[in-house]
Amino acid sequence: MFDAISKLKHKDKSYEQRRRALNHWYCGDTGQQFLDLAQPRLTEVLANFFGYSLLQVGVLATTDLLGQSRIKQRIILDSDRAVQSQPHLLLPGEVDKLPIVTDSIDVVVLPHTLEIHEHAHQVLREVDRVLVPEGHVVVMGFNPYSLWGTTMWLQRLVNRLPWHGRFLSPRRVKDWFRLLGYDIEYLEYYFYRPALRHPKVMNKFMGLERWGARYWPILGGGYILVARKQVITPTPIRPSWQVQRQFGALGATQSTMQRESDSEEN
């Protein structure tokens, strides 16, 4: 079943089919090695967040991405009811129509959600709606400007995820968040080895991880980006006052305070 789904073209799949195909890839040898590098970085990021509620939009294989978070209420939203292996609260629903109250979530985790959903902008608008002020969004993605990105272009005819997926560069994702008024607080790349199917061969290139992180960090195959929702405080407009002197009945002057706008009308 998974093989049949993964061979479909990206544009011909529903979001649920793309998610299952991607999860199937993550369960393989290459995906597991990729996840082995992503997991500790994500764990370190989530350990810095506090709050009441954490939402993960879409599962990633059978991996528990939220296990080390300090936030107690952890919710995973996924429209596939067949996914029951997660230890957290599983909430069925549409990704672009989150069944969650506005301003109620402290942290949202998007594991490749923007890449595999056909309406990524709508997903971001929904995330912005449910996120509290000063809340955070954590994005996991594939970097098109890397050895992985090169493999994607070389294997376009294979019609398999992730190679036939839509890789979103960190620069584009940052632009999207900035348009929504977010600050980018963190961006880290990982996995500098070529995309090979054989684990033993890939392990021989393990040294590229150290060299890549040191000399060409922006060429990592994957990245984790953290954006913070800004609080826009309206600046109150204070009325401008001016002192006017008026003559009383006995000729004495009286000081009165009058709005400048009122004086202009008179």
N, C-alpha and C positions, 0 to 999 in steps of 0.2 A: 504493500500500500504506500509506504513512504517513498519508495523508489519511483512509483508512478507519479506521485505528487511532485517530487523534486525535479522530474524531467519536464514539467509544464513550464511554459514561459512565464516570466514575472508578471506581465500584464494580463495573463489569462487566469491568474489565481486570485482567490479571495484572500483577505488578510489572514483568516484562520489557516488556509492552506500554506501560505508563505511561512507562517509561524511554525507549523508542524515540520515543514521541509527544513527550516533553519535549525530547529531543535534536533532533527535527525542528524544533521551535519555536526552539531555540537556533541552528539553522542559518539561520533566516530573518533578515530585516532587523532586526526589533525585538529578537529574541534576541541578535543579534550586538552591537547597541548596549548591551544590558544586560550582556553578557559583557565588553565592552570596559572597563566600569567595575569589574567584579568582579575581573578577572584581575590587575591591578596590586596591588590590595589583598590578594588571596590570596597573591601572590608575596611581598609584604612580610612577611606573617605567617609563611609557611613558611620564610623566610630566617632566622628567629630560632630555629629548632629544630635540635637536634643529636641524633644517635643512630645506630642501625644499620639500622632498618627503618621504612619509611613505607607505610601502606596507604590506598588510595583505594577506597571502596566504591561502585561504580557509575561509569560513564563519563559525561562531559558533552559531547555532540556529538563532534567530532573534536579538541577542544582539549586540549592538554597542560597540565594544571593544576599538574604537579609539576616542571616542567623546571628551575626555579630553586632547588629545594630542595638543601640541603647534605647531605642524607642520601642515601647511595649506593644502597642497596637500596630500590627503589620498586616496590611491587606494586599492581596494579589488579585488583580482584575484580569480575567481571561474569559473569552467567550466560548472556549472549548471546555465543556463540562467533563470531558474524559480525563482532564488533568487533575489528578487527586493526590499526587505524591508530595505536594508542598505542605509543610507543617503549619503554615499560617492560614489566616482566614481567606478562603477563596471566594471571590465575588464575581459571578457571571455578569457580563454586560458588554456594551459596545465601546470600543476604544475612543471613538470620536464623539460619543455621547455618554460621558461618565455618569453613572447613577450615584453621584456623591454630592453632598451639600456644598454650596459655595463657601469658600474661605474656611475649610475644615481640615486640610492636609498640610503637614509640616514639611514633608520631603516626598518627592515623586521620583521614582527610578524608571528609566526608559531603556530597557535592554534591546537595542536595535529596532525599537518600535517606530521611530520616524522613518527608518529606511524601508521597512516592509509595508507600511500603510500608504495607500494611494492618496490620502488626504492628510499629509503631515501637518499642514498649517492648521487645520481644524483640530487635530490632536493637541497641538501646542496651545490653541485658544482654550480648549477644555482644561488642560493642565493649569493654565494661568487662572482659570475661573475657580478651581477647587483649592488652589494653593493659598495659604495664609500670607499676609504681608511679611516680608523678610524670610519667606520659605525658600527651599532649595530644590532644584531639578538636577538629577544626575543622568547623563546620557552616555550610553555605551554605543560605539559605532565602529565601522570599518573605514580605514583611511584610504581613499582612492589614490593618493600620491605616495605610493609605497610599492614594495615588491608584490604585495597582495593586490594592489590596484592594477599593476601590470598584468598579473595573472588573470584578473577579471576580464581585461580587454582581450587577452589571448584565448580565453575560454568562453567567449560570448555565445558560441554555437552549441555549447554543451547543454545550455538551458537548465542548469542546476543552481540552486541557492547554495552558498552565497554568491557564486560567481556571476550568476545572471541577475543579481539583485541591483539595487540602486544605492551605491555608496555615496554618502554625504560627507563632504569635507568638513573638518572642524571650523574652517573659516565661514562656510555657509551657515552652519548651525549657530555660530556666534552672531552672525548678522541677523538671523531670525530672532534670537533672544534679545538683542539690542533694540530691535524694532518694537519689541514688547516692553522695553524699559528695564531689562535685566542687566545685572553686573556679572561678568565672567570672573569667577574666583579661582578656578582650577582647571588645568588641562594637562594631561599626561598621556604619552604614547607608549606603546609596548609591542612586542613581537616583531623582531627585525629579520627573522629567518624567511627563506623562500617557502612558498606554499607547496609542500611535497606530501605525498600520500603515505610514505613509509616512515614510521616513527624512528626507526634506527638510523635512517639516512638523515632525517631532520635533526636528530640529536647531535649529529656531527657538526652541525652549524650552531650549536648552543653558544659558542663564543661571540657570535654576532649580536647577541642580546646586550652584552656588556659594551661592545664597541659601538653599536648603534645608539644606545642610550647616551653615550658620551660624545660622539662625534656627529651623528646625524639624527637627532631625536625626533624631528618632525616627519621622518620617513617610516615610523612604526606602522605596522599593519592594523592595529587597533588603537582606540583612544577612549579615555574617560573624561568627560567635560562636566563641570559643575557651574550652574548659573544661579544667582540669587535674585529673588523678586524684590525690586526696590519699592519703598514706600514714598509716594509723592505727597508731601504735605503742602496743602494750599497756603499761600502767603496772604494773610489778611490785608486788605487795602484800607488803610486808615484815612479818614477824611482830613483834608488840609484846612486848617483854621487860620484866620487872620484877625488882627485886632483893629477895630474901627472906633473912632472917636465921634460921638454924637453930642450935640448941645441940648442940654435940658431946658426946662422952662425958665430957670433963673440964670441961664447963661453958663452954668457949670458944665464941664465936660464929663461924659460918662463913657467908660470903656466897656464895650460889648464884644462877645465872642460870636462870630458868625461864620458859617461854612462858606468856603471860597466859592463853591458852586452856586450857593444861594445868592451871593453878592453879584455874581456874573449875571444872574437872571434879572436882578434889580438894576 
